[in-house]
């Protein structure tokens, strides 16, 4: 998780908003609407941690404190 955590933390530092997409059933970046360059990575992290529901996303956010940095 350390590498994933650091990646997500760096995204937050850069001003990215990490959200859950009901349509994609995964954790996503708000900026993916216009820039899909990080989509594969976010898809892989979501899959790795089983984030496929809003509830699991909320639990992940709280457990790893990815809300604010």
C-alpha positions as CSV (number, residue, x, y, z in Angstrom):
1,X,0.0,0.0,0.0
2,X,2.9,2.4,0.6
3,X,3.5,3.1,-3.1
4,X,-0.3,3.4,-3.7
5,X,-0.7,5.6,-0.7
6,X,2.2,7.9,-1.8
7,X,0.7,8.1,-5.3
8,X,-2.7,9.1,-4.0
9,X,-1.2,11.5,-1.5
10,X,0.8,13.2,-4.3
11,X,-2.3,13.5,-6.4
12,X,-4.1,15.3,-3.5
13,X,-1.1,17.6,-3.1
14,X,-1.4,18.5,-6.8
15,X,-5.0,19.5,-6.2
16,X,-6.7,16.4,-7.6
17,X,-10.1,15.4,-6.3
18,X,-10.4,11.6,-5.7
19,X,-14.1,10.5,-6.0
20,X,-16.1,7.3,-6.5
21,X,-17.8,6.9,-9.9
22,X,-21.0,5.0,-9.9
23,X,-20.8,4.7,-13.7
24,X,-17.3,3.2,-13.7
25,X,-17.7,1.4,-10.3
26,X,-14.3,2.5,-9.1
27,X,-12.3,5.3,-7.5
28,X,-11.6,8.0,-10.1
29,X,-10.2,11.5,-10.4
30,X,-12.5,14.3,-11.1
31,X,-10.0,15.4,-13.8
32,X,-10.5,12.1,-15.7
33,X,-13.5,13.8,-17.4
34,X,-11.0,15.7,-19.6
35,X,-7.6,13.9,-19.0
36,X,-7.6,10.1,-19.0
37,X,-3.8,9.8,-18.6
38,X,-4.2,8.5,-15.0
39,X,-7.2,6.3,-15.6
40,X,-5.4,3.0,-15.9
41,X,-3.6,3.6,-12.6
42,X,-6.7,4.5,-10.8
43,X,-8.5,1.5,-12.2
44,X,-5.6,-0.7,-11.0
45,X,-5.6,0.7,-7.5
46,X,-9.4,0.4,-7.3
47,X,-9.2,-3.2,-8.4
48,X,-6.3,-4.0,-6.1
49,X,-8.2,-2.8,-3.0
50,X,-11.7,-4.0,-4.1
51,X,-13.2,-0.5,-4.4
52,X,-16.3,-1.2,-6.4
53,X,-19.0,0.4,-4.2
54,X,-19.3,3.9,-2.6
55,X,-19.3,2.2,0.8
56,X,-15.9,0.5,0.1
57,X,-14.6,3.8,-1.2
58,X,-15.7,5.6,2.0
59,X,-14.0,2.9,4.1
60,X,-10.8,3.2,2.1
61,X,-10.8,7.0,2.4
62,X,-11.2,6.8,6.1
63,X,-8.7,4.0,6.7
64,X,-5.9,5.6,4.6
65,X,-6.9,9.3,5.2
66,X,-7.0,10.4,1.6
67,X,-9.4,13.2,2.2
68,X,-7.1,16.2,2.8
69,X,-3.4,16.8,2.8
